[in-house]
């Protein structure tokens, strides 16, 4: 047993602000060697140093994008698939969102008929369960993503998302980098760091039920609905687009006086009925050819429908990844919602370790022609395979901190948020601390891999994953040399504690890139989540956590819990 003392001083660390983008450099800075652990400045981060050589598969690494390279996309007219074509798709989320991993999104049509970003300026996002959203009343789904990324202080690095409406709940990096999450007007996600590095990023995204399928569309006319929208939402319509779209609308008998729901439903049915064939010879611009040609891949259908919706004044996005493209539509009552139009009926090769595929709880309201039903983007999985959901009422109580700590979650101050806490001695040691009383969370440690993965995402139990057993070991917990204060009786409140350990398979093999929760346990129950870190290529983890000044006086044990994924089961070291 170890006692603790009141802190004789106040722990002060600078709070990193927004990192300015410097466009003056001609190329990204070189990636330096691993840096020492630093105190996390955003919720959900704990430092973990990484050694050894860099990754071999550089093609799988997400790299920084120069800020002056505003993305745009021109549409081709190659509407027929090639003989023997197989589409390749790499999944990074659990549960799997295939084929709807959100790669790039565009929300503007420019004067050159290209898709672009309406406001490419990226803005910081609040990380945590208290991040502001307008969809608080919806049931939510949560996903754990894992990507290898190169981060830079100069340029942002794009990372995949899951939906048009989403927020970042928590994250951890293998190198202990403190990341800033950002997004643009099209909902693309980015990260940025104070130092260049190549790291494994594990992050938890949450999205509302309404974003996975367009439902409950307005019955008022398109003109009525769009006129009531915030002007900042209504898309700009170039002159060429208004002229070209009118040709299409005349052929399809569409005008803005018709009900919003009926117009959208007609467009969806029109494009879902397209075939995999060459585009007939025709004159005119790309939009009228693609919209009226009756043929095309997913990208052609999504491009044409996005442009037609813009011409009607309806906000819409073109979204794509390496294998598929679809539309996101703004629904006034709920926000951005996915609209899948199908595409070529060709084989899809999926690189994924996720044992479960996410399925929306509700299907969209649109017609499903026979050809569309047979395509990989519309095939349903087995009954009951409906992903991981959490109700809005339960969100505040599942995987949350005690009330005294939840208020600090959105802020960027060191040690605040979901993962603030204290470290104690490993290998079964305990500690005591004095301070104001808090109510411990009455959660037992997960006993199944499904529960463990759900714990990271903050949801309830689900189907078990097929994975290999692991062993988690705590090796030590010491006061940080610069910010920690230790005594013979334990750690002083306000100190920074460094915790080390490792995760191995039962055969002694290294387990890399596994998220590890550092937890404070009292009487066998979780009292406080201290932080999250991730194992390096040697299976080792190192986390830096803050001993809170408000921790109730008691005896605690430190627990490291590896979080299950599709390859490895959870294990606990105390």
C-alpha positions as CSV (number, residue, x, y, z in Angstrom):
1,X,0.0,0.0,0.0
2,X,1.3,3.5,-0.9
3,X,0.1,6.7,0.7
4,X,-0.1,10.1,-1.0
5,X,0.3,13.7,0.2
6,X,-1.2,17.1,-0.8
7,X,0.8,18.8,-3.5
8,X,3.1,21.5,-2.3
9,X,2.9,23.2,-5.7
10,X,0.6,23.6,-8.6
11,X,1.4,21.7,-11.8
12,X,1.6,24.2,-14.7
13,X,2.2,23.3,-18.3
14,X,1.7,25.5,-21.4
15,X,-1.5,24.7,-23.3
16,X,-0.7,24.3,-27.0
17,X,-2.9,26.5,-29.2
18,X,-3.8,26.2,-32.8
19,X,-0.7,25.3,-34.8
20,X,-0.5,27.7,-37.8
21,X,-0.1,26.3,-41.3
22,X,3.0,27.6,-43.0
23,X,2.7,27.6,-46.8
24,X,6.2,28.8,-47.4
25,X,7.8,25.4,-47.4
26,X,8.2,23.6,-50.6
27,X,7.9,20.1,-49.2
28,X,6.9,18.3,-46.0
29,X,9.6,18.2,-43.3
30,X,11.5,15.0,-42.9
31,X,10.2,12.6,-40.2
32,X,12.4,12.8,-37.1
33,X,13.2,9.9,-34.9
34,X,10.9,9.1,-32.0
35,X,10.6,11.9,-29.4
36,X,10.3,11.5,-25.7
37,X,6.9,11.1,-24.1
38,X,5.0,14.3,-23.4
39,X,1.9,15.1,-21.4
40,X,-1.2,14.9,-23.6
41,X,-3.0,18.2,-24.2
42,X,-6.2,16.8,-25.6
43,X,-8.7,14.3,-24.2
44,X,-7.9,10.7,-24.9
45,X,-4.1,10.9,-25.4
46,X,-1.3,9.3,-23.5
47,X,2.3,9.3,-24.6
48,X,4.0,6.2,-25.9
49,X,7.5,6.3,-27.4
50,X,8.3,4.1,-30.4
51,X,11.6,2.8,-31.5
52,X,13.1,0.8,-34.3
53,X,12.9,1.2,-38.0
54,X,9.9,2.8,-39.8
55,X,7.1,0.9,-41.4
56,X,7.8,-1.1,-44.6
57,X,4.4,-0.6,-46.3
58,X,4.7,3.1,-47.1
59,X,1.8,2.8,-49.5
60,X,-0.6,2.2,-46.5
61,X,0.5,5.5,-44.8
62,X,-1.7,8.5,-44.9
63,X,0.6,11.5,-45.6
64,X,0.3,15.3,-45.0
65,X,-1.4,17.3,-47.8
66,X,0.1,20.8,-48.7
67,X,-2.5,23.4,-47.8
68,X,-2.3,25.1,-51.2
69,X,-3.3,21.8,-52.9
70,X,-7.0,22.4,-52.6
71,X,-8.5,19.1,-53.9
72,X,-10.8,19.0,-56.9
73,X,-12.2,16.3,-59.1
74,X,-13.0,16.2,-62.8
75,X,-15.5,13.6,-64.0
76,X,-14.6,11.3,-66.8
77,X,-17.0,9.7,-69.3
78,X,-15.6,6.1,-69.1
79,X,-18.9,4.6,-67.9
80,X,-18.3,0.9,-68.8
81,X,-16.2,-1.4,-66.6
82,X,-13.2,-3.2,-68.0
83,X,-13.1,-7.0,-68.5
84,X,-11.8,-8.8,-65.4
85,X,-12.0,-5.7,-63.2
86,X,-11.9,-6.3,-59.5
87,X,-12.3,-3.4,-57.0
88,X,-10.0,-3.2,-54.0
89,X,-11.2,-1.9,-50.7
90,X,-9.2,-1.6,-47.4
91,X,-11.2,-1.4,-44.2
92,X,-9.8,0.5,-41.2
93,X,-12.9,0.5,-38.9
94,X,-14.4,-2.0,-36.5
95,X,-17.2,-2.7,-37.1
96,X,-16.6,-2.6,-40.8
97,X,-18.4,0.2,-42.8
98,X,-17.6,-1.4,-46.2
99,X,-17.9,-0.1,-48.8
100,X,-18.7,3.3,-47.2
101,X,-15.4,4.3,-45.6
102,X,-15.4,8.0,-46.1
103,X,-12.3,9.0,-48.0
104,X,-12.8,12.3,-49.8
105,X,-15.9,14.5,-49.9
106,X,-16.7,17.5,-52.1
107,X,-19.4,20.1,-51.6
108,X,-18.9,22.6,-54.4
109,X,-19.3,22.6,-58.2
110,X,-17.0,25.2,-59.8
111,X,-17.1,27.1,-63.1
112,X,-15.0,24.4,-64.8
113,X,-17.5,21.6,-64.0
114,X,-15.2,20.2,-61.3
115,X,-16.1,19.0,-57.8
116,X,-14.3,21.0,-55.2
117,X,-14.4,22.2,-51.5
118,X,-16.6,25.1,-50.8
119,X,-14.5,26.2,-47.8
120,X,-11.2,24.4,-47.8
121,X,-10.0,26.2,-44.6
122,X,-9.7,23.5,-41.9
123,X,-10.9,24.3,-38.4
124,X,-10.1,22.6,-35.1
125,X,-12.6,20.1,-33.7
126,X,-13.4,19.5,-30.1
127,X,-12.5,16.0,-29.0
128,X,-14.7,14.2,-26.5
129,X,-18.3,13.2,-25.7
130,X,-19.2,16.8,-25.0
131,X,-18.2,18.0,-28.5
132,X,-21.0,20.2,-29.8
133,X,-23.5,18.6,-32.3
134,X,-27.0,19.2,-33.4
135,X,-28.0,15.5,-33.3
136,X,-28.2,14.9,-29.6
137,X,-31.5,13.2,-29.8
138,X,-30.5,10.4,-32.2
139,X,-29.4,6.9,-31.5
140,X,-25.7,6.6,-32.2
141,X,-23.2,4.2,-33.6
142,X,-19.5,4.0,-32.6
143,X,-16.5,2.8,-34.6
144,X,-12.9,2.2,-33.7
145,X,-10.5,3.2,-36.5
146,X,-6.8,2.3,-36.9
147,X,-4.6,3.9,-39.5
148,X,-0.9,4.4,-40.0
149,X,-0.2,8.1,-40.6
150,X,2.6,10.6,-41.1
151,X,1.9,13.8,-39.2
152,X,3.4,17.2,-39.7
153,X,3.4,20.6,-37.9
154,X,3.1,22.3,-41.3
155,X,0.4,20.5,-43.2
156,X,-2.7,18.5,-42.2
157,X,-2.9,14.7,-42.8
158,X,-6.3,13.4,-44.1
159,X,-7.8,10.4,-42.3
160,X,-10.8,8.3,-43.1
161,X,-14.2,8.9,-41.5
162,X,-17.5,7.0,-41.3
163,X,-20.3,9.4,-42.0
164,X,-21.4,12.9,-42.9
165,X,-22.2,13.6,-39.3
166,X,-19.5,12.4,-36.9
167,X,-17.4,13.4,-34.0
168,X,-14.2,12.2,-32.4
169,X,-14.7,10.7,-29.0
170,X,-11.1,9.5,-28.1
171,X,-7.8,8.7,-29.6
172,X,-4.3,7.3,-28.9
173,X,-1.1,7.2,-30.9
174,X,1.8,4.7,-30.8
175,X,4.3,7.5,-30.6
176,X,2.5,9.6,-27.9
177,X,1.9,12.5,-30.4
178,X,-0.7,15.0,-29.2
179,X,-2.9,15.5,-32.3
180,X,-5.2,18.3,-33.3
181,X,-8.3,17.1,-35.2
182,X,-9.7,19.3,-37.9
183,X,-12.4,19.3,-40.6
184,X,-13.4,21.4,-43.6
185,X,-16.8,22.4,-45.0
186,X,-17.3,19.0,-46.7
187,X,-16.7,17.1,-43.4
188,X,-13.3,15.7,-44.4
189,X,-11.2,14.8,-41.3
190,X,-7.6,15.8,-40.8
191,X,-5.0,15.6,-38.0
192,X,-1.9,17.7,-37.3
193,X,0.9,17.5,-34.7
194,X,3.5,19.8,-33.2
195,X,6.3,17.6,-34.5
196,X,6.7,15.4,-37.6
197,X,6.4,11.6,-37.0
198,X,5.0,8.4,-38.4
199,X,2.5,6.8,-35.9
200,X,-0.3,4.3,-35.6
201,X,-3.5,6.2,-34.8
202,X,-6.4,4.6,-33.0
203,X,-9.5,6.7,-32.8
204,X,-13.2,6.3,-31.9
205,X,-15.8,8.0,-34.0
206,X,-19.5,8.4,-33.2
207,X,-22.3,9.1,-35.7
208,X,-26.1,9.4,-35.4
209,X,-28.5,6.9,-36.8
210,X,-29.9,9.5,-39.2
211,X,-26.6,9.9,-41.1
212,X,-26.5,6.3,-42.5
213,X,-29.7,6.4,-44.5
214,X,-31.9,9.3,-45.8
215,X,-35.3,9.0,-44.1
216,X,-38.1,11.3,-43.1
217,X,-37.6,13.7,-46.0
218,X,-39.8,16.9,-46.1
219,X,-43.1,16.7,-47.9
220,X,-43.1,20.5,-48.6
221,X,-41.9,21.7,-52.0
222,X,-38.2,21.9,-52.9
223,X,-38.6,25.7,-53.2
224,X,-40.2,26.0,-49.7
225,X,-37.6,23.8,-48.0
226,X,-34.6,25.5,-49.6
227,X,-35.9,29.0,-49.0
228,X,-36.1,28.2,-45.3
229,X,-32.5,26.9,-45.1
230,X,-29.6,28.9,-43.7
231,X,-28.2,30.8,-46.7
232,X,-24.7,29.5,-45.7
233,X,-26.0,25.9,-46.5
234,X,-27.4,26.6,-49.9
235,X,-24.9,25.7,-52.6
236,X,-23.6,28.2,-55.2
237,X,-24.9,27.4,-58.6
238,X,-22.6,28.4,-61.6
239,X,-24.4,29.7,-64.7
240,X,-23.4,26.7,-66.7
241,X,-24.9,24.3,-64.1
242,X,-28.2,26.1,-64.0
243,X,-28.4,25.9,-67.9
244,X,-27.3,22.3,-68.1
245,X,-29.5,21.1,-65.2
246,X,-32.6,22.7,-66.7
247,X,-32.1,20.4,-69.8
248,X,-32.1,17.4,-67.5
249,X,-35.0,18.6,-65.4
250,X,-37.1,19.2,-68.5
251,X,-36.5,15.6,-69.7
252,X,-37.3,14.2,-66.2
253,X,-40.3,16.5,-65.5
254,X,-38.6,17.8,-62.3
255,X,-39.1,21.3,-60.9
256,X,-38.8,23.0,-57.5
257,X,-42.6,23.2,-57.0
258,X,-42.8,19.5,-56.4
259,X,-42.4,17.9,-53.0
260,X,-38.8,17.6,-51.7
261,X,-39.3,13.9,-50.9
262,X,-40.7,13.1,-54.3
263,X,-38.0,14.9,-56.3
264,X,-35.2,13.2,-54.3
265,X,-36.9,9.8,-54.6
266,X,-37.3,10.2,-58.4
267,X,-33.6,11.1,-58.8
268,X,-32.5,8.1,-56.7
269,X,-34.6,5.7,-58.6
270,X,-33.4,7.2,-61.9
271,X,-29.7,6.7,-61.1
272,X,-30.1,3.3,-59.4
273,X,-31.6,2.0,-62.6
274,X,-28.4,2.8,-64.6
275,X,-26.5,0.0,-66.4
276,X,-22.8,-0.9,-66.7
277,X,-22.3,0.0,-70.4
278,X,-20.5,2.6,-72.6
279,X,-22.0,6.1,-72.8
280,X,-24.0,6.6,-76.0
281,X,-22.6,9.1,-78.4
282,X,-24.1,12.4,-77.6
283,X,-23.4,16.1,-77.7
284,X,-23.5,18.5,-74.8
285,X,-21.7,18.8,-71.5
286,X,-20.7,16.1,-69.1
287,X,-23.7,16.6,-66.7
288,X,-26.4,16.2,-69.3
289,X,-24.6,13.2,-70.9
290,X,-24.1,11.4,-67.6
291,X,-27.5,12.3,-66.2
292,X,-29.5,11.2,-69.3
293,X,-27.3,8.4,-70.7
294,X,-28.6,5.7,-68.4
295,X,-25.2,4.1,-67.9
296,X,-22.2,4.7,-65.6
297,X,-20.3,3.6,-62.5
298,X,-21.0,4.9,-59.0
299,X,-18.8,8.0,-59.5
300,X,-20.8,9.0,-62.6
301,X,-24.1,8.6,-60.9
302,X,-23.0,10.4,-57.7
303,X,-21.5,13.2,-59.7
304,X,-24.6,13.8,-61.7
305,X,-27.0,13.6,-58.8
306,X,-24.9,15.9,-56.6
307,X,-24.9,18.5,-59.4
308,X,-28.6,18.3,-60.0
309,X,-29.3,18.7,-56.3
310,X,-27.1,21.8,-56.2
311,X,-29.0,23.2,-59.2
312,X,-32.2,22.8,-57.1
313,X,-30.6,24.6,-54.2
314,X,-30.3,21.4,-52.1
315,X,-27.0,21.0,-50.2
316,X,-25.3,17.8,-51.3
317,X,-21.8,16.2,-51.3
318,X,-20.0,13.8,-53.5
319,X,-18.2,11.2,-51.3
320,X,-15.8,8.5,-52.4
321,X,-13.1,6.1,-51.5
322,X,-10.9,3.7,-53.5
323,X,-13.8,1.4,-54.4
324,X,-17.1,3.4,-54.3
325,X,-18.8,6.7,-54.5
326,X,-22.1,8.0,-53.2
327,X,-24.1,11.1,-52.3
328,X,-24.6,12.9,-49.0
329,X,-27.8,14.9,-48.8
330,X,-28.8,17.6,-46.4
331,X,-32.1,16.7,-44.7
332,X,-33.4,19.7,-42.8
333,X,-34.7,17.7,-39.8
334,X,-31.6,15.6,-39.2
335,X,-28.6,16.8,-41.2
336,X,-26.3,15.0,-43.6
337,X,-27.5,11.6,-44.7
338,X,-26.0,9.0,-47.0
339,X,-27.7,8.1,-50.4
340,X,-26.2,5.2,-52.2
341,X,-26.9,4.9,-56.0
342,X,-25.1,1.7,-56.7
343,X,-22.6,1.3,-59.5
344,X,-20.9,-1.4,-61.5
345,X,-21.7,-5.0,-60.5
346,X,-18.1,-6.2,-60.3
347,X,-16.2,-8.2,-57.6
348,X,-15.1,-6.3,-54.5
349,X,-11.9,-7.6,-52.8
350,X,-11.9,-6.4,-49.2
351,X,-8.8,-6.2,-47.0
352,X,-10.3,-6.2,-43.5
353,X,-9.8,-7.9,-40.1
354,X,-13.2,-6.7,-38.8
355,X,-15.4,-9.7,-38.0
356,X,-18.6,-7.7,-38.1
357,X,-20.1,-5.4,-40.7
358,X,-22.1,-2.4,-39.7
359,X,-25.6,-2.2,-41.0
360,X,-27.9,0.8,-40.5
361,X,-30.9,0.2,-38.3
362,X,-33.2,1.8,-40.9
363,X,-33.2,1.4,-44.6
364,X,-33.7,4.5,-46.8
365,X,-37.0,5.3,-48.3
366,X,-36.1,4.9,-52.0
367,X,-36.9,2.3,-54.7
368,X,-34.4,-0.6,-55.1
369,X,-34.5,-1.7,-58.7
370,X,-33.4,-5.4,-59.3
371,X,-30.1,-4.3,-60.8
372,X,-29.3,-2.2,-57.7
373,X,-30.1,-5.0,-55.3
374,X,-27.4,-7.2,-56.7
375,X,-24.5,-4.7,-56.3
376,X,-22.0,-4.9,-53.5
377,X,-23.0,-1.6,-52.0
378,X,-26.5,-2.7,-51.4
379,X,-26.1,-6.3,-50.3
380,X,-27.4,-6.9,-46.8
381,X,-25.5,-9.1,-44.3
382,X,-26.9,-11.7,-41.9
383,X,-29.8,-10.9,-39.7
384,X,-28.8,-9.3,-36.5
385,X,-25.5,-8.0,-37.8
386,X,-26.5,-4.4,-37.2
387,X,-23.4,-2.9,-35.8
388,X,-23.0,-1.3,-32.4
389,X,-25.6,1.2,-31.2
390,X,-26.0,3.3,-28.1
391,X,-29.1,5.3,-27.2
392,X,-28.9,9.0,-26.5
393,X,-30.2,8.4,-23.0
394,X,-27.5,5.9,-22.2
395,X,-24.6,7.9,-23.8
396,X,-24.0,10.0,-20.8
397,X,-23.6,7.0,-18.5
398,X,-21.8,4.4,-20.5
399,X,-18.0,4.7,-20.5
400,X,-18.2,8.1,-18.9
401,X,-16.1,9.6,-16.1
402,X,-17.5,10.7,-12.8
403,X,-19.5,13.9,-12.9
404,X,-16.6,15.9,-11.4
405,X,-14.3,15.1,-14.3
406,X,-16.8,15.2,-17.2
407,X,-16.9,19.0,-17.3
408,X,-13.2,19.1,-18.3
409,X,-13.5,16.8,-21.3
410,X,-13.7,19.2,-24.2
411,X,-10.8,21.4,-23.1
412,X,-7.3,21.1,-24.3
413,X,-5.7,21.4,-20.9
414,X,-3.2,18.8,-19.8
415,X,-4.7,15.8,-18.1
416,X,-8.3,16.8,-18.6
417,X,-11.0,14.8,-20.3
418,X,-11.9,11.2,-20.6
419,X,-8.4,9.9,-19.8
420,X,-7.1,12.2,-17.1
421,X,-6.0,10.3,-14.0
422,X,-3.1,9.0,-12.0
423,X,-0.7,6.1,-12.3
424,X,0.1,3.7,-9.5
425,X,2.7,1.0,-9.0
426,X,2.3,-2.0,-11.3
427,X,2.3,-5.7,-10.6
428,X,-0.5,-5.6,-8.1
429,X,0.6,-2.4,-6.2
430,X,-1.9,0.0,-4.8
431,X,-1.9,3.7,-4.0
432,X,-3.9,6.1,-1.9
433,X,-4.6,9.8,-2.5
434,X,-6.3,12.5,-0.6
435,X,-8.7,15.1,-2.0
436,X,-12.4,15.8,-2.7
437,X,-14.6,12.8,-2.9
438,X,-15.8,11.5,-6.3
439,X,-18.3,8.8,-7.2
440,X,-16.5,5.8,-8.7
441,X,-18.0,4.2,-11.8
442,X,-19.5,0.8,-11.0
443,X,-18.2,-1.1,-14.1
444,X,-16.6,-4.4,-13.9
445,X,-13.7,-5.2,-16.2
446,X,-14.7,-6.6,-19.6
447,X,-14.6,-10.4,-19.7
448,X,-15.1,-11.0,-23.5
449,X,-13.3,-9.4,-26.5
450,X,-16.6,-8.0,-27.6
451,X,-17.0,-6.2,-24.2
452,X,-13.5,-5.0,-24.4
453,X,-13.8,-3.4,-27.8
454,X,-17.2,-2.0,-26.7
455,X,-15.5,-0.5,-23.7
456,X,-13.1,1.5,-25.9
457,X,-16.1,2.7,-28.0
458,X,-18.2,3.2,-24.9
459,X,-21.0,0.9,-25.8
460,X,-22.6,-2.3,-24.5
461,X,-21.8,-6.0,-25.2
462,X,-22.0,-7.4,-28.7
463,X,-21.0,-10.5,-30.6
464,X,-17.5,-11.9,-29.8
465,X,-14.7,-11.5,-32.3
466,X,-12.5,-14.3,-33.5
467,X,-9.1,-13.3,-32.2
468,X,-6.1,-14.6,-30.4
469,X,-5.5,-14.5,-26.6
470,X,-3.1,-11.9,-25.2
471,X,-1.2,-11.3,-22.0
472,X,-0.9,-7.7,-20.6
473,X,1.8,-6.9,-18.1
474,X,2.5,-3.8,-16.1
475,X,6.2,-3.3,-15.4
476,X,6.5,0.0,-13.5
477,X,4.9,3.3,-12.6
478,X,7.3,6.2,-11.8
479,X,7.1,9.9,-11.3
480,X,7.9,11.9,-14.5
481,X,11.3,13.5,-14.2
482,X,10.1,16.9,-15.1
483,X,6.6,17.2,-13.7
484,X,6.2,14.3,-11.2
485,X,6.5,14.5,-7.5
486,X,7.1,11.2,-5.6
487,X,7.7,10.5,-2.0
488,X,8.4,7.4,0.1
489,X,4.7,7.2,0.7
490,X,3.5,7.4,-2.9
491,X,2.7,10.1,-5.4
492,X,1.7,13.7,-4.7
493,X,-1.5,14.9,-6.2
494,X,-0.9,17.0,-9.3
495,X,2.1,14.9,-10.3
496,X,2.6,13.3,-13.7
497,X,3.1,9.6,-13.6
498,X,4.7,7.5,-16.3
499,X,3.4,3.9,-16.6
500,X,5.1,1.2,-18.6
501,X,4.2,-2.3,-19.7
502,X,3.8,-4.8,-22.6
503,X,1.3,-6.9,-24.4
504,X,2.2,-10.3,-25.7
505,X,0.3,-13.2,-27.3
506,X,0.1,-16.4,-25.2
507,X,2.9,-17.7,-27.4
508,X,5.1,-14.8,-26.5
509,X,4.8,-12.9,-29.8
510,X,4.8,-9.1,-29.9
511,X,1.4,-7.4,-30.3
512,X,1.7,-4.1,-32.1
513,X,-0.8,-1.3,-32.4
514,X,-3.2,-2.5,-29.7
515,X,-4.9,0.2,-27.6
516,X,-4.3,-0.1,-23.9
517,X,-6.6,1.5,-21.3
518,X,-4.9,2.6,-18.0
519,X,-7.5,2.4,-15.2
520,X,-7.7,3.1,-11.5
521,X,-9.5,0.2,-9.7
522,X,-11.1,0.2,-6.3
523,X,-12.5,-2.9,-4.7
524,X,-12.4,-4.6,-8.1
525,X,-14.5,-1.9,-9.8
526,X,-13.4,0.8,-12.2
527,X,-13.0,4.1,-10.3
528,X,-11.4,6.3,-13.0
529,X,-10.1,5.9,-16.5
530,X,-6.6,7.3,-16.5
531,X,-5.8,7.3,-20.2
532,X,-5.2,5.4,-23.4
533,X,-2.0,4.5,-25.1
534,X,-0.9,2.0,-27.8
535,X,1.7,-0.7,-28.1
536,X,4.8,-0.2,-30.3
537,X,6.4,-2.7,-32.7
538,X,7.9,-4.5,-29.7
539,X,4.6,-4.8,-27.9
540,X,5.5,-2.3,-25.3
541,X,3.4,0.7,-24.2
542,X,4.3,3.7,-22.1
543,X,1.6,6.1,-20.8
544,X,1.9,9.5,-19.1
545,X,-1.0,10.4,-16.9
546,X,-1.9,13.1,-14.4
547,X,-2.7,12.4,-10.8
548,X,-5.9,14.5,-10.2
549,X,-6.2,16.7,-7.2
550,X,-9.8,15.7,-6.7
551,X,-9.3,12.0,-6.2
552,X,-11.0,10.5,-3.2
553,X,-8.7,9.2,-0.4
554,X,-8.7,5.4,-0.7
555,X,-6.6,2.4,-1.8
556,X,-6.4,1.9,-5.5
557,X,-4.9,-0.6,-7.9
558,X,-3.6,0.3,-11.3
559,X,-4.9,-1.8,-14.2
560,X,-3.7,-1.9,-17.8
561,X,-6.3,-3.4,-20.1
562,X,-5.5,-4.2,-23.7
563,X,-8.6,-3.5,-25.9
564,X,-9.8,-6.3,-28.1
565,X,-9.7,-5.9,-31.9
566,X,-10.4,-8.3,-34.8
567,X,-7.0,-10.0,-34.2
568,X,-6.4,-10.0,-30.5
569,X,-8.5,-10.7,-27.4
570,X,-8.5,-8.4,-24.4
571,X,-6.3,-9.1,-21.3
572,X,-5.7,-7.3,-18.0
573,X,-2.5,-6.7,-16.0
574,X,-2.6,-5.4,-12.5
